[in-house]
Structures are given as structure tokens and as C-alpha cells.
Amino acid sequence: MSSTPNVTCATADGASWLASAGTHPRSTLALWRERPDAPLVLPCGTVFDVVSAPAVFGRRMLDRLWDEGPGSGPVAVFRGRTLLFTAPGTAQRLPSLLTWEEWGSNRAAAVPPLLCHGTGDAVTVPALTGDGSASGGSCWLVAPETRHPWLPGPEVVLWAAVRAARAAVRISIFPPADHDANVYDVSRRR
């Protein structure tokens, strides 16, 4: 059982924080007041960066952050991907940390790609309320609650990704079974 909080609706302070990422925060807030069930596109790089992972792997990362680590900032799901809101600069630094961790090597071939969205990029953020059915499956797993949420940096995201990858890949010290081998019961030998 995961200790990830079940906060699926953004608060007014959380909405203000999200809107502060845009060039016209008051207009964004006014739009959300009229249509709180509308997802919006917001720029990354100044208020937050976003690390996008395939849904299942992203959920594993989120569980590691809450069960074994410091927790997470806001986290959303959009079009089959988990969006982890991170500290600005994470999108620039994380790829080099993943390379250093040999993320792209043959050893890590089973690990899905992480997409990093930073300065110059934009992401679709879910509606402030709702379960995602009205907005095409876009919803908050951990909605923003404050004007200054804690956001993990690149090292914390790397730690969570490595832990999630280790949990997903089971390593055995035994070779795979040879199904064509002749097997004899030797337990009754005298």
C-alpha cells in the first residue's frame, strides 16, 4: 500500500501557483474560475519543470518518493504518462545524471525513457477539479495545494527513477531453466 497522498483537486493557492507559470496569471485564473474542469497548457522553466514518464513507471517513481523518500511535488497523469512537477533546472540537469547512471546502456534497456520539459517547453496541466473523465483522462495524482510547493530536484528524481527501475527488473543469480534438459530425481539415492 502506497503512502502517496490522495489530493486530486487543486486548492486556490495551488491554482495561483500554477497560474504564476504563465505570462498572464490573472487571465489564467479567470479562465479557471469560469471553467474549473478545463485543462490548460502552461510553460515550463520558470516556476516548475516537468519530468514525464510512462504511466506505470511514473507511478512506481511516485510510490518510491512517498514510501522511501521525501515525497513529491504535484503529480499529474496525461495521455498515458505521469507528469512529475520538479524544481526549475531539473529538465536541463537530469539527462546528464541519467547518462552518468548509465541509463541508456544495454543494462537499462528495460527502463522506459524519461522526457524532460524545461525552459521553452509547455505541458498540459489537468483541470483543477474532477476525476479526469471530462478532460480526456488528464487528472491530478497529487494536486498542488500551496503557493510554494516543495519540488524535487534532479538528484531526487534520479534516485526515484533508479529505485523504480530496480524494483521493476528482477535480477536472478540462477541461469534460466533449460526446458529441454533431462531431469532425474536424485533425492532417493542410497
N, C-alpha and C positions, 0 to 999 in steps of 0.2 A: 504494500500500500504506500503510495506516494504522499509526501507531506506538502506537495505543491498547493498553495492556497487556491481556493475556488472563488476568484474575484473576476467575474465575467462582464461586469458593467463598469465603465469608466465613471469616476466621480467628476464633479465640476472642476476641481483642482486638476485632475488628470487630463480633462479636456483642454484646460488652459495651457497645460504643459505641452500637449500635442500640438495645439494651435500655434504655440510660440515658435515652432519649427518653420512655419510658413512665412511668406513675405507679407501677408495681411492677416495677422492673427484675429483681429476683431471680425473680419468678414468670415473667416473660418468658423468662429464661434457662433456667429449669427446664422450661418448655414446649418450648423449642428442643432441650434435651438429650433429651427424650422423643421428639420428632418433628422432627428437623433438616430434614425435607423439607416442613414446613408453612410457608406464607406467613402473615404476621401484619399486623395493622393497627396502625400507630404514629402518635402525634400529631406534628404539625409545630410549629415555632415556638420551641422552646427549645434543642434540640440541632442541629436542621437545618431548613431549608425545602426544598421540592421544586419544581422547575420542570418541568412536564410538556409535552412537545412530541410531535406526530405522529411515529411511529417513524422514518421516513426522514429527516425534517428534524432530529429529535433526534440521529440518528446522524451527520448532517453537522456539527451543532454539536460533537458529541463529537470527531469527527475534527479539526475546526479547533482545538479546545482542546489536543489532543495533538500535532498536526503543526506548528502555528504559534504556540501559546500556552503557558500554564503547566501544562497538564494539567488533570485534573478530580478531583473527589472521587468518591465512589461513584456509579455509574450503573446503573439497572435498566430492564428492559422489562416492562410490564404492560398487557395488553389493547390492544395496538397503539399504545402510547405509550412514549416514552423518558422516564424519570424521572431528572433530574439533581439530586442532593443538593447543596444550596447552603448558604451561611452563613445563620444566622438573620437575619431582617430583609430578605432578598432578595425575598421574596414581596410585601412592602409597597412596596419601592422600585422594583423592576423595571418595573411597569406605567407609572409616570410617566416612566422613562427611555425606554421603548418609544414612548410618546406624543411625547416630545421628539424622538426619532429619526424621527418621522412614520411609525411602524409601521402605523398604521391608515389612512393616506391611500390614495388610488387607486393611487399608485405601488407600494405594497407589498401590493396586493390578492392577489398570488400567494403571499404569505408566510402560512403557517398560524398559527393562534392559539397562543399560549403560555399555559398555565394555571399560575398561581402559587398554591402551597399553603403557608400560613404559620400563624400563631397562630390556633387554633380549628379548624384543618383536620386531617385524618388521611389517611394514604396506606397502601396495601397494599405491604409490602416482601416481596420474594421469599424463598423458603426459603434457609437458609444454604448448602445444598449442592444439587447437581443441575443438570440442564440445562433445567429448566422444563417438561418433558413431563408430570410428575406434578402440577404446580401450575398447569395451565391456561395455559402459555406464559409465566409470570412467571419471570424469571431475571435474574441479575446480568451486566452487561457489564463493569463494574469493581466488584468486591465490596470492602466495607470490610475493611481489613487491620490498622488500628491503633485504639487508644482515642481518638486525637485526629487524625483525618484532616484534610488540608487541604481546605477547602470554598471554591469560588469565590463571590465576592460578586456583587452586581447588575451592576457595571460589566464584569466579566469575562464574565458570561453575555450581556450586551448585545453585547459585542464578538464573541463566538462566534456569536450569532444573526445579526448583521449580515453577518459573513463567510460564514456558511452561506447566507444569502439571496442574497448577491451571486454565490456560486458556482452557486446553483440557477437564477438568472434570467440568461440570456444576453442581453446588450444589443447590438444591431447598429446601426451608423451608416448602413446601407443600408436603403432602404424595402423592404417586402415585394414580391416579384416579382408582376407583373401577368400572370397566366396567359392572359389574352385578348389580349395585345398581339401585334402583328405584329413578328417579329424577322427582321432581314436580316443576312446575313454581309457585313460591310464590310471584312473583313481583306484581301481580294484586290483592292481598288480600285486603279486606277492614277492 
